[in-house]
């Protein structure tokens, strides 16, 4: 009677499990992560895989966002604002963060991005308004120094010599 050595039997068993898992989840063979989460979206962004990040975020928004925590919803809105190619949609999401989640972890950064957008449109009064909100409503923010500098630059540029 011929017996398979134990190590060879375990190896065959492991290969069988791998093949079975690939039949059940063929994406695991290609290395694609089908799990929908915001960490995965951020990882794809860091790797420069923006289309994949957008797809993952859209899946998260459709499946998880309605039941997500307060913090996760903010993070999802922030990521959508970063990933969208539509500037109006990005601005809407940034304003939403400021209005619906005042004092949240992304609200100060959202205000700073809104300032940059206003600057790009040469809208100094709107930029100063956003900066005023950042300076008055977020006194403990790490963005205070940058906001003060920008405020002085924009306000100074508006003065005639």
C-alpha positions as CSV (number, residue, x, y, z in Angstrom):
1,X,0.0,0.0,0.0
2,X,1.4,3.3,-1.1
3,X,1.1,6.3,1.3
4,X,1.6,10.0,0.5
5,X,4.1,11.6,2.7
6,X,2.4,13.9,5.2
7,X,4.0,17.1,3.9
8,X,2.8,16.3,0.3
9,X,-0.7,15.6,1.5
10,X,-0.9,18.9,3.4
11,X,0.4,20.7,0.3
12,X,-2.2,19.1,-1.9
13,X,-4.9,20.0,0.6
14,X,-3.7,23.6,0.7
15,X,-3.7,23.9,-3.0
16,X,-7.2,22.5,-3.1
17,X,-8.4,25.1,-0.6
18,X,-6.8,27.9,-2.6
19,X,-8.5,26.6,-5.8
20,X,-11.8,26.4,-4.0
21,X,-11.5,29.9,-2.6
22,X,-10.7,31.3,-6.1
23,X,-13.8,29.6,-7.5
24,X,-15.9,31.1,-4.8
25,X,-14.2,34.5,-5.1
26,X,-12.3,34.8,-8.4
27,X,-11.2,38.4,-7.6
28,X,-8.9,36.9,-4.8
29,X,-6.8,35.4,-7.5
30,X,-6.2,38.7,-9.2
31,X,-5.3,40.4,-5.9
32,X,-8.3,42.8,-6.1
33,X,-9.8,43.7,-2.8
34,X,-13.6,43.4,-3.0
35,X,-14.1,44.6,0.6
36,X,-15.7,48.0,0.6
37,X,-14.2,50.2,3.2
38,X,-12.8,53.7,3.4
39,X,-9.3,52.5,4.4
40,X,-9.2,50.6,1.1
41,X,-10.3,53.7,-0.8
42,X,-7.5,55.8,0.9
43,X,-5.0,53.1,0.1
44,X,-6.0,53.1,-3.6
45,X,-5.7,56.9,-3.6
46,X,-2.2,56.7,-2.1
47,X,-1.2,54.2,-4.8
48,X,-2.5,56.5,-7.5
49,X,-5.4,54.1,-8.4
50,X,-8.0,56.9,-8.5
51,X,-10.6,55.1,-10.7
52,X,-10.5,52.1,-8.4
53,X,-10.7,54.5,-5.4
54,X,-13.8,56.2,-6.9
55,X,-15.4,52.8,-7.6
56,X,-14.8,51.6,-4.0
57,X,-16.1,54.9,-2.6
58,X,-19.2,54.7,-4.7
59,X,-19.8,51.2,-3.5
60,X,-19.3,52.3,0.1
61,X,-21.7,55.2,-0.3
62,X,-24.4,53.0,-1.8
63,X,-24.0,50.1,0.7
64,X,-22.6,51.4,4.0
65,X,-23.0,55.2,4.2
66,X,-26.7,55.1,5.4
67,X,-25.8,53.1,8.4
68,X,-22.3,54.5,9.0
69,X,-21.2,56.4,12.1
70,X,-21.0,60.2,12.2
71,X,-17.2,60.0,11.8
72,X,-17.4,57.6,8.8
73,X,-20.0,59.7,7.0
74,X,-17.7,62.7,7.3
75,X,-14.7,60.7,6.0
76,X,-16.8,59.5,3.0
77,X,-17.9,63.0,2.1
78,X,-14.3,64.2,2.4
79,X,-13.0,61.5,0.2
80,X,-15.7,62.1,-2.4
81,X,-14.7,65.8,-2.4
82,X,-11.1,64.8,-3.0
83,X,-11.8,62.2,-5.7
84,X,-14.5,64.0,-7.8
85,X,-13.4,65.7,-11.0
86,X,-16.5,68.0,-10.9
87,X,-15.4,71.1,-9.0
88,X,-19.0,72.2,-8.2
89,X,-19.7,68.8,-6.7
90,X,-16.5,68.9,-4.7
91,X,-17.3,72.4,-3.4
92,X,-20.8,71.2,-2.5
93,X,-19.3,68.4,-0.4
94,X,-16.8,70.7,1.2
95,X,-19.6,73.1,2.2
96,X,-21.6,70.2,3.5
97,X,-18.8,69.2,5.8
98,X,-18.6,72.7,7.2
99,X,-22.4,73.1,7.7
100,X,-23.5,69.6,8.7
101,X,-20.4,68.6,10.7
102,X,-19.1,71.8,12.4
103,X,-16.0,71.2,14.3
104,X,-15.5,67.8,12.7
105,X,-12.1,66.4,11.8
106,X,-12.5,67.4,8.1
107,X,-14.3,70.7,8.5
108,X,-11.2,72.9,8.9
109,X,-9.5,71.3,5.9
110,X,-12.7,71.7,3.9
111,X,-12.7,75.4,4.7
112,X,-9.1,75.7,3.5
113,X,-9.9,73.9,0.3
114,X,-12.9,76.2,-0.2
115,X,-10.5,79.2,0.2
116,X,-8.2,77.7,-2.5
117,X,-11.2,77.3,-4.8
118,X,-12.3,80.9,-4.2
119,X,-8.7,82.1,-4.9
120,X,-8.7,80.1,-8.2
121,X,-11.8,81.9,-9.2
122,X,-10.3,85.3,-8.1
123,X,-13.1,85.6,-5.5
124,X,-11.2,87.3,-2.7
125,X,-14.3,88.3,-0.7
126,X,-15.4,84.6,-0.5
127,X,-11.9,83.4,0.3
128,X,-11.7,86.0,3.2
129,X,-15.2,84.9,4.4
130,X,-14.1,81.2,4.5
131,X,-10.8,82.2,6.2
132,X,-12.8,84.3,8.7
133,X,-14.9,81.3,9.6
134,X,-11.8,79.1,9.9
135,X,-10.1,81.6,12.2
136,X,-13.1,82.3,14.4
137,X,-14.8,78.9,14.6
138,X,-11.7,76.7,14.7
139,X,-9.4,78.4,17.2
140,X,-7.6,75.2,18.2
141,X,-7.0,74.0,14.6
142,X,-3.5,73.3,13.4
143,X,-4.5,75.3,10.3
144,X,-4.7,78.6,12.2
145,X,-1.2,79.8,11.2
146,X,-1.8,79.0,7.5
147,X,-5.2,80.6,7.7
148,X,-3.8,83.8,9.2
149,X,-1.0,84.0,6.6
150,X,-3.5,83.5,3.7
151,X,-5.9,86.0,5.2
152,X,-3.2,88.7,5.4
153,X,-2.0,87.9,1.9
154,X,-5.5,88.1,0.4
155,X,-6.6,91.1,2.4
156,X,-3.3,92.9,1.6
157,X,-3.6,92.1,-2.1
158,X,-6.9,93.9,-2.1
159,X,-5.6,97.2,-0.8
160,X,-4.5,99.8,-3.3
161,X,-0.9,101.1,-3.0
